[in-house]
Amino acid sequence: MDDKIKIRCPACTKVFRERASKVRDGTQLNCHNCNRLITLNRDAEDSFIRRALKAAREVREAQRAVVVEAAYSRGGSNNAPPQRS
Protein backbone atom coordinates (compact mmCIF):
# COMPACT_ATOMS: atom_id res chain seq x y z
CA MET A 1 0.00 0.00 0.00
CA ASP A 2 1.34 3.41 -0.98
CA ASP A 3 1.34 5.74 2.02
CA LYS A 4 2.19 8.92 0.11
CA ILE A 5 -0.39 11.65 -0.41
CA LYS A 6 -0.46 14.10 -3.31
CA ILE A 7 -0.55 17.75 -2.22
CA ARG A 8 -1.00 20.64 -4.63
CA CYS A 9 0.85 23.81 -3.66
CA PRO A 10 -1.48 26.81 -3.68
CA ALA A 11 1.40 29.12 -4.69
CA CYS A 12 2.98 27.32 -7.66
CA THR A 13 0.07 24.87 -8.35
CA LYS A 14 2.49 21.96 -8.74
CA VAL A 15 1.85 18.62 -7.07
CA PHE A 16 4.26 16.94 -4.67
CA ARG A 17 3.97 13.85 -2.48
CA GLU A 18 4.33 13.53 1.29
CA ARG A 19 3.91 10.65 3.72
CA ALA A 20 0.41 10.28 5.18
CA SER A 21 1.84 10.31 8.71
CA LYS A 22 3.12 13.87 8.15
CA VAL A 23 -0.07 15.20 6.56
CA ARG A 24 -2.19 16.24 9.54
CA ASP A 25 -4.37 19.19 10.48
CA GLY A 26 -2.22 22.10 11.65
CA THR A 27 1.01 20.78 10.15
CA GLN A 28 3.28 23.02 8.11
CA LEU A 29 5.17 21.64 5.11
CA ASN A 30 7.49 23.17 2.55
CA CYS A 31 6.52 22.79 -1.09
CA HIS A 32 9.11 20.59 -2.79
CA ASN A 33 9.00 22.76 -5.93
CA CYS A 34 8.92 26.40 -4.77
CA ASN A 35 9.99 25.85 -1.13
CA ARG A 36 7.04 27.90 0.15
CA LEU A 37 5.61 27.08 3.58
CA ILE A 38 2.14 25.51 3.39
CA THR A 39 -0.07 25.25 6.46
CA LEU A 40 -2.40 22.27 6.28
CA ASN A 41 -5.73 23.20 7.82
CA ARG A 42 -9.07 21.45 7.36
CA ASP A 43 -10.79 24.87 7.32
CA ALA A 44 -8.61 26.07 4.43
CA GLU A 45 -10.24 27.67 1.42
CA ASP A 46 -8.14 25.53 -0.92
CA SER A 47 -10.09 22.36 -1.72
CA PHE A 48 -6.88 20.53 -2.67
CA ILE A 49 -5.53 20.96 0.89
CA ARG A 50 -8.78 19.65 2.39
CA ARG A 51 -8.75 16.72 -0.04
CA ALA A 52 -5.14 15.85 0.89
CA LEU A 53 -6.00 15.90 4.61
CA LYS A 54 -8.98 13.61 4.01
CA ALA A 55 -6.93 11.19 1.90
CA ALA A 56 -4.17 11.08 4.53
CA ARG A 57 -6.71 10.35 7.27
CA GLU A 58 -8.18 7.49 5.18
CA VAL A 59 -4.72 6.01 4.52
CA ARG A 60 -3.82 6.15 8.23
CA GLU A 61 -7.13 4.47 9.16
CA ALA A 62 -6.53 1.72 6.59
CA GLN A 63 -3.01 1.13 7.91
CA ARG A 64 -4.34 0.99 11.47
CA ALA A 65 -7.01 -1.53 10.41
CA VAL A 66 -4.36 -3.78 8.86
CA VAL A 67 -2.31 -3.72 12.07
CA VAL A 68 -5.36 -4.46 14.24
CA GLU A 69 -6.47 -7.27 11.93
CA ALA A 70 -3.00 -8.83 12.06
CA ALA A 71 -2.95 -8.59 15.86
CA TYR A 72 -6.38 -10.19 16.26
CA SER A 73 -5.83 -12.85 13.62
CA ARG A 74 -3.04 -14.35 15.74
CA GLY A 75 -5.48 -14.61 18.62
CA GLY A 76 -4.31 -16.59 21.60
CA SER A 77 -1.97 -18.87 19.67
CA ASN A 78 1.73 -19.03 20.38
CA ASN A 79 2.63 -17.92 16.87
CA ALA A 80 3.75 -14.52 18.12
CA PRO A 81 7.26 -13.50 17.07
CA PRO A 82 9.96 -13.88 19.73
CA GLN A 83 10.58 -10.91 22.00
CA ARG A 84 13.90 -9.11 21.72
CA SER A 85 15.81 -8.33 24.87
C-alpha positions as CSV (number, residue, x, y, z in Angstrom):
1,M,0.0,0.0,0.0
2,D,1.3,3.4,-1.0
3,D,1.3,5.7,2.0
4,K,2.2,8.9,0.1
5,I,-0.4,11.6,-0.4
6,K,-0.5,14.1,-3.3
7,I,-0.5,17.7,-2.2
8,R,-1.0,20.6,-4.6
9,C,0.9,23.8,-3.7
10,P,-1.5,26.8,-3.7
11,A,1.4,29.1,-4.7
12,C,3.0,27.3,-7.7
13,T,0.1,24.9,-8.4
14,K,2.5,22.0,-8.7
15,V,1.9,18.6,-7.1
16,F,4.3,16.9,-4.7
17,R,4.0,13.9,-2.5
18,E,4.3,13.5,1.3
19,R,3.9,10.6,3.7
20,A,0.4,10.3,5.2
21,S,1.8,10.3,8.7
22,K,3.1,13.9,8.2
23,V,-0.1,15.2,6.6
24,R,-2.2,16.2,9.5
25,D,-4.4,19.2,10.5
26,G,-2.2,22.1,11.7
27,T,1.0,20.8,10.2
28,Q,3.3,23.0,8.1
29,L,5.2,21.6,5.1
30,N,7.5,23.2,2.5
31,C,6.5,22.8,-1.1
32,H,9.1,20.6,-2.8
33,N,9.0,22.8,-5.9
34,C,8.9,26.4,-4.8
35,N,10.0,25.9,-1.1
36,R,7.0,27.9,0.1
37,L,5.6,27.1,3.6
38,I,2.1,25.5,3.4
39,T,-0.1,25.2,6.5
40,L,-2.4,22.3,6.3
41,N,-5.7,23.2,7.8
42,R,-9.1,21.5,7.4
43,D,-10.8,24.9,7.3
44,A,-8.6,26.1,4.4
45,E,-10.2,27.7,1.4
46,D,-8.1,25.5,-0.9
47,S,-10.1,22.4,-1.7
48,F,-6.9,20.5,-2.7
49,I,-5.5,21.0,0.9
50,R,-8.8,19.6,2.4
51,R,-8.8,16.7,0.0
52,A,-5.1,15.9,0.9
53,L,-6.0,15.9,4.6
54,K,-9.0,13.6,4.0
55,A,-6.9,11.2,1.9
56,A,-4.2,11.1,4.5
57,R,-6.7,10.3,7.3
58,E,-8.2,7.5,5.2
59,V,-4.7,6.0,4.5
60,R,-3.8,6.2,8.2
61,E,-7.1,4.5,9.2
62,A,-6.5,1.7,6.6
63,Q,-3.0,1.1,7.9
64,R,-4.3,1.0,11.5
65,A,-7.0,-1.5,10.4
66,V,-4.4,-3.8,8.9
67,V,-2.3,-3.7,12.1
68,V,-5.4,-4.5,14.2
69,E,-6.5,-7.3,11.9
70,A,-3.0,-8.8,12.1
71,A,-3.0,-8.6,15.9
72,Y,-6.4,-10.2,16.3
73,S,-5.8,-12.9,13.6
74,R,-3.0,-14.4,15.7
75,G,-5.5,-14.6,18.6
76,G,-4.3,-16.6,21.6
77,S,-2.0,-18.9,19.7
78,N,1.7,-19.0,20.4
79,N,2.6,-17.9,16.9
80,A,3.8,-14.5,18.1
81,P,7.3,-13.5,17.1
82,P,10.0,-13.9,19.7
83,Q,10.6,-10.9,22.0
84,R,13.9,-9.1,21.7
85,S,15.8,-8.3,24.9
